Structures are given as structure tokens and as C-alpha cells.
């Protein structure tokens, strides 16, 4: 069999097998369990804006909203956290809080961010 034919067959086999080898990891595709945030202590990665409720001891009524947004002021993406009339913004590695609920932005990527709420 000519060398070009063997190379073409090997390439075709590799392309057929590639989707199985590059499947998305389950953790990256999984939706965050935001019910775990009710006690004010949780860590999650999000790719779309999310909202969840927290215990009344944090002084927030309604939903806590979390989203990645572009900041013209800082010229970079930030994570916005808000509930009712309280809001806070944080860049990667920064800490913040709204009322009695504290958080730390662990990372910001092109597709989303990871945040830790520490109560």
C-alpha cells in the first residue's frame, strides 16, 4: 500500500476518534447547585447570569444575582453581585460583599467566572 494511502487512512481514523477523546468534562458542563448557597457559603463556576436565595441573616430580601459584565471604568470583565438595592463588583482575585454576604472572585475567563461566597 502506498505511503500516502496509509497516511490518509491514519488521519481519517484519528478524525473519527477525536470527538470521543475531546468530550467536555462533566464538571465543566454541569449546572452549579445554587441551593447549596442558601447558607451563604458555596463556590461555583457560571457561564450565564445566575440567581439564588440566601438565609435572612444576611439582610438581603429576594434573590442574589451574579453575572459577568464588562466594565468600561476598569477596561476588563468583572463579576457583579446584587440583591435589591445593594450591589458590588469584583475583578479576578478581589473580595467584596453586599450587606452581610461576602464573596471572592476566584477567576474570570472568556466564557464565565468562578466565585466563592464565604458568608
N, C-alpha and C positions, 0 to 999 in steps of 0.2 A: 504494500500500500504506500503511495507517495507521501512524503513528509507533510505537504500542505493539507492533505486529506485528514491525516492524523491530528494535526493542529486544529483544523476546523471542527472535527468531532469532539476533541477535548474541550474546546471553547463552548460548543453547543451544550455539552453535558454540564459544564460549570454554570452556564446561564440558567439552565433548568433547575439546578440545585440551589442557586443563590437565594431565591426568596425564602426557602426554608432556613437558611443559615443566617439571614438578616432580619428575622422576625423581631417585632417590637417587644422589649422586655415587659413582663406583666406589670411590674411596679410603675413603669412609665405610662402605661395605658390605663391603669386603674384610676377610678374616680376617688378623690380623697374622702375619707369618712369624717364628715364635718360634725356628726353627732358627738364625736369624741372631744370636740372643742367646747361643749357646754360648761365644763368646769374651768374654762379659761386656760387650759394647758394642753397644747397639741402642736404638732409640726406637720405641715403638708405642703405639697407642690401643686400648683394650679396652672392651667393654661388658658382658662377663661375666668371672667369675674365670678366670684362665689359669695354666698351669704350663709350665715348660721346664727343661731341664738346662743346667748350665754346666760349664766345664772344672774339673778337680780343683784347679788352682792357687788357686781362690777359697775353698777349705777348706769347701765345702758338700757334703754327701752327699745324694743323692736329688734331688728336684725343687725348684725355686724356684717358689713360689706368689705370685701377685699378684692382689689383689682390692680393689674399692672398698667401704668399710664406713662405717657411721655411728658416730661417736664421741660417746658421752654426755659424756665428760670435756671435749671441746672444743666440743661442740654443733654439729658440722659433719661433712661427709663427709671421710674420709681415705683414703689408699691404704695397704694393708697388704702387706708383703713378708715372706715367711717361708720357712724351709727347716729341717727337723729341729727343733732346739730354739732356733734363732735367729730373731728377728723384729724388725721395725722398722715404724714408721708415719710417714707424712708428709702434711702438708696441701699445698695448692697453693703452689708456689714454694719448697718446702723440700727439703733434701737429707738423705740418710740412708744407711745401709749395714748389711749383715749380713755378718759375718766380713770378708772382703776384697772384697766386691762392693758398690760404691757406686751410688747412684741419685739422681735428682732428679725430683720430681713437677712436670711442666710445667703441667698444667691438670686441673681436676676439673669435670665438668659433671653435669647431672641424669641423664644416661644412661651415663656412664663416665668414663674418665680417660686422660691421656697421660703416659707415664713414659719417662725416658731412663736407661739403665744405662750407666755410664761405666767399668766395670771395677773 
